[in-house]
Amino acid sequence: MRRFSFFNASALTLGFAFLYLPIVLLMIFSFNESRLVTVWGGFSTKWYSTVFANKGFMDAAWVTVRVGLVSATLATILGTMAALVLVRAGRFPGKTLFSGMVYAPLVMPEVITGLSLLLLFVSLDFDRGFWTVILAHVTFSMCYSAVVISSRLVTFDMSLEEAAMDLGASRMATFFQITVPIILPSIVSAWLLSFTLSLDDLVIASFTSGPGATTLPMKIYSQVRLGVTPEINALSTILVVLVSTGVIAASLLTKRREVQRRREERAAVAGG
C-alpha cells in the first residue's frame, strides 16, 4: 500500500484549487455590494433580487428548464433502447455502423454537430425554435445515456429475468418489473447527465435556436460580452447551488436504494 506523501497531498490540493477556487470566488463576489466585480464593496444580497426581477433571465431560465426536462427524458428513453440493442442484440448486420452512429457525438466537436443540424433544419425548411433545440440536445445527449446504461446492462444477472419468465411473466412484464428496477440507478444517472448537458450547452443551441428559444447559457453569454456584473455572478451561484443539490440528492437516493437492495438480498438468502 502506497503512503500518502506530501507530494500527493500538494498535487491533490492544487488540483482541487484549480478546479473549484474560481467557482468559490464567483460565489463570494455574488454578494458584493459594489457593481465592480473585482472590488469588494461590502456584503449585499441585492443582486439576487435583481436577477429574479430580470424578465430576460427568467424567460431564458424557463426555456432552459423545459428544454432540459423534455430532451433529458427523450434522450434517456432512446439511450436505454440503444443500450439494450448494443448489449443484448448480439451480432446483426449493421451493428458496427449502429454503434458508430450512437457513439459519434461523444467525439464530434460541438461546432460540427451544431452546424450539421443547422444545415439539416434549413434543408428541411424546419423553423428553428424550441423543438429544434430539443432535437439537437437529444442528438448529442442520447449517446451519453446509452454509455451509462449499457455499462450497467453488461454486468446484469440474466438469471433474474430467466427466473421471472419461468414463473410465467411475459418479456414486457419482466422488463418493467425486474430489469428496470434493477438498472434504475443507471437510468436516473443517465437522465441527470443528459439534463446537465442540456443546461450547460451553448454552442449547439446557438446554431439551432430561433425566436423565443433563447436558453440561459446563450443569455448569459450575450450579457458577458458586454462585461461581467455581480448579477451574472448571482445567477451563476444559483445554478451551481441547484445542480449541486440535485447531484447530492441523487447520490443519496441511489445509495439508499443500493443499501435497501442488499438488505433485501440478504433477507432472501437467509429466508431461503
C-alpha positions in Angstrom: 0.0 0.0 0.0 1.5 3.4 -1.1 1.8 6.0 1.6 0.0 9.4 1.2 3.1 11.6 0.8 3.4 15.3 0.9 3.8 15.5 -2.8 0.5 13.6 -3.3 -1.2 15.9 -0.8 0.1 19.0 -2.6 -0.8 17.8 -6.0 -4.3 17.0 -4.8 -4.7 20.4 -3.1 -3.5 22.3 -6.2 -5.8 20.2 -8.5 -8.9 20.9 -6.4 -7.9 24.5 -6.0 -7.5 24.9 -9.8 -11.0 23.3 -10.3 -13.0 24.9 -7.6 -11.4 28.1 -6.4 -12.7 30.1 -9.3 -16.3 28.9 -8.5 -15.8 29.8 -4.8 -14.6 33.3 -5.8 -17.6 33.7 -8.1 -20.0 32.8 -5.3 -18.3 35.1 -2.9 -18.4 38.1 -5.3 -22.1 37.4 -6.0 -22.7 39.0 -2.5 -20.6 42.1 -3.4 -22.2 45.4 -2.7 -20.1 47.1 -5.5 -21.0 46.8 -9.1 -17.3 46.3 -9.9 -16.8 42.5 -9.7 -13.1 42.8 -8.7 -13.6 45.3 -6.0 -15.2 44.3 -2.7 -17.6 46.9 -1.5 -19.3 45.1 1.4 -21.8 42.3 1.8 -25.2 42.5 0.0 -27.8 40.2 -1.5 -29.4 42.9 -3.8 -28.1 41.2 -6.9 -30.2 38.1 -6.3 -33.3 40.2 -6.2 -32.1 41.9 -9.4 -31.8 38.5 -11.1 -35.3 37.4 -10.2 -36.6 40.8 -11.4 -34.9 40.5 -14.7 -37.5 39.2 -17.1 -35.0 38.3 -19.8 -33.2 36.0 -17.4 -36.4 34.4 -16.1 -37.7 33.8 -19.6 -34.4 32.2 -20.7 -34.3 30.1 -17.5 -37.9 28.8 -18.1 -36.9 27.9 -21.7 -33.8 26.1 -20.5 -35.7 24.1 -17.9 -38.3 23.0 -20.4 -35.7 22.0 -23.0 -33.7 20.2 -20.3 -36.7 18.2 -19.0 -38.0 17.2 -22.4 -34.6 16.4 -24.0 -33.3 14.5 -21.0 -36.4 12.3 -20.9 -36.3 11.6 -24.6 -32.5 11.0 -24.6 -32.8 8.6 -21.7 -35.6 6.6 -23.4 -33.7 6.4 -26.7 -30.4 5.7 -24.8 -32.0 2.8 -23.0 -33.3 1.3 -26.2 -29.9 1.8 -27.9 -28.1 0.2 -24.9 -30.4 -2.8 -25.0 -29.6 -3.3 -28.7 -25.8 -2.9 -28.2 -25.6 -5.2 -25.2 -28.3 -7.9 -25.9 -28.9 -8.0 -29.6 -25.8 -9.9 -30.4 -24.3 -9.7 -33.9 -26.5 -8.4 -36.6 -25.9 -6.7 -40.0 -25.0 -3.1 -39.5 -24.2 -3.3 -35.8 -20.8 -1.7 -36.3 -22.4 1.2 -38.1 -25.1 1.5 -35.5 -22.5 1.6 -32.7 -20.5 4.2 -34.5 -23.6 6.4 -35.0 -24.5 6.0 -31.3 -21.1 6.9 -30.1 -20.2 9.5 -32.7 -21.5 12.6 -30.8 -19.0 11.7 -28.0 -16.1 12.7 -30.1 -17.7 15.0 -32.5 -16.9 18.7 -32.0 -19.9 20.7 -30.9 -19.4 23.2 -33.7 -19.6 20.4 -36.3 -22.7 19.0 -34.6 -24.4 22.3 -34.4 -23.6 23.3 -38.0 -24.7 20.0 -39.4 -28.0 20.2 -37.5 -28.5 23.8 -38.7 -28.0 22.7 -42.3 -30.4 19.8 -41.8 -33.2 22.1 -40.4 -32.6 24.6 -43.2 -32.7 21.9 -45.9 -36.0 20.6 -44.4 -37.4 24.1 -44.2 -37.9 23.5 -40.5 -38.4 26.7 -38.5 -35.8 26.9 -35.8 -37.1 27.4 -32.2 -38.0 25.4 -29.1 -38.3 22.0 -30.7 -35.2 22.2 -32.9 -33.1 22.9 -29.7 -34.7 19.8 -28.1 -33.9 17.7 -31.1 -30.3 18.9 -31.1 -29.9 18.2 -27.4 -31.4 14.7 -27.7 -29.0 14.0 -30.5 -25.8 14.6 -28.5 -27.0 13.6 -25.1 -28.5 10.2 -26.1 -25.1 8.7 -26.6 -24.1 9.6 -23.0 -27.3 7.9 -21.8 -26.5 4.8 -23.9 -23.0 4.6 -22.5 -24.1 4.9 -18.8 -27.0 2.4 -19.1 -25.0 -0.1 -21.3 -22.3 -0.2 -18.6 -24.9 -1.5 -16.1 -26.5 -3.9 -18.6 -23.1 -5.6 -19.2 -23.0 -6.7 -15.6 -26.7 -7.6 -15.4 -27.5 -11.0 -14.0 -29.7 -12.6 -16.7 -30.8 -15.4 -14.4 -33.1 -13.0 -12.7 -35.1 -12.4 -15.9 -35.0 -16.1 -16.7 -36.5 -16.9 -13.3 -39.2 -14.4 -13.8 -40.1 -15.8 -17.2 -40.0 -19.3 -15.9 -42.7 -18.2 -13.3 -44.9 -17.1 -16.2 -44.1 -13.4 -16.6 -44.0 -12.1 -20.2 -41.0 -10.4 -21.7 -42.6 -7.0 -21.3 -43.6 -7.6 -17.7 -40.2 -9.0 -16.9 -38.5 -5.9 -18.4 -40.6 -3.4 -16.4 -40.9 -5.3 -13.2 -37.4 -6.9 -13.0 -35.0 -5.2 -15.3 -36.0 -1.6 -15.0 -36.0 -1.5 -11.1 -32.5 -3.1 -11.1 -31.0 -0.7 -13.6 -33.0 2.3 -12.3 -29.9 3.9 -10.7 -28.1 4.0 -14.1 -31.3 5.3 -15.7 -31.5 8.1 -13.2 -27.8 8.9 -13.6 -28.3 9.0 -17.4 -31.2 11.3 -17.1 -29.3 13.7 -14.7 -26.3 13.6 -17.0 -28.5 14.5 -20.0 -30.3 17.2 -18.1 -26.9 18.7 -17.0 -25.5 18.6 -20.5 -28.7 20.4 -21.8 -28.3 23.1 -19.1 -24.7 23.6 -20.0 -24.9 23.6 -23.8 -24.2 26.9 -25.6 -22.6 26.1 -28.9 -25.2 23.7 -30.3 -28.2 25.7 -29.0 -26.7 28.8 -30.7 -26.9 27.1 -34.1 -30.3 25.6 -33.6 -32.3 28.1 -31.6 -34.7 30.7 -33.0 -37.0 33.5 -31.8 -38.4 32.8 -28.4 -36.0 29.9 -27.8 -33.1 31.7 -26.1 -31.6 29.4 -23.5 -29.9 30.7 -20.3 -26.3 30.0 -21.4 -27.0 32.0 -24.5 -28.4 34.8 -22.5 -25.5 34.8 -20.1 -23.0 34.7 -22.9 -24.7 37.7 -24.6 -24.5 39.6 -21.3 -20.9 38.7 -20.5 -19.8 40.0 -23.9 -20.8 43.5 -22.5 -18.9 42.9 -19.3 -19.2 40.7 -16.2 -21.5 42.1 -13.5 -22.4 40.8 -10.0 -25.8 40.0 -11.4 -24.2 37.3 -13.6 -22.3 36.1 -10.5 -25.5 35.8 -8.6 -27.2 33.9 -11.4 -24.2 31.5 -11.7 -24.2 30.9 -8.0 -27.9 29.9 -8.1 -27.2 27.4 -10.9 -24.2 26.0 -9.0 -26.3 25.5 -5.9 -29.2 23.9 -7.8 -27.0 21.5 -9.7 -25.0 20.6 -6.6 -28.2 20.0 -4.6 -29.6 17.7 -7.4 -26.4 15.7 -7.6 -26.2 15.2 -3.8 -29.8 14.2 -3.6 -29.5 11.8 -6.5 -26.4 10.3 -4.9 -28.1 9.8 -1.5 -31.1 8.3 -3.2 -29.0 5.9 -5.2 -27.0 4.9 -2.2 -30.2 4.4 -0.2 -31.7 2.2 -2.9 -28.5 0.2 -3.1 -28.4 -0.4 0.7 -32.1 -1.4 0.6 -31.4 -3.8 -2.3 -28.5 -5.5 -0.5 -30.7 -5.8 2.7 -33.4 -7.5 0.7 -30.9 -9.8 -0.9 -29.5 -10.9 2.4 -33.1 -11.4 3.8 -34.0 -13.5 0.8 -30.8 -15.6 1.2 -31.5 -16.0 4.9 -35.1 -17.0 4.3 -34.2 -19.5 1.6 
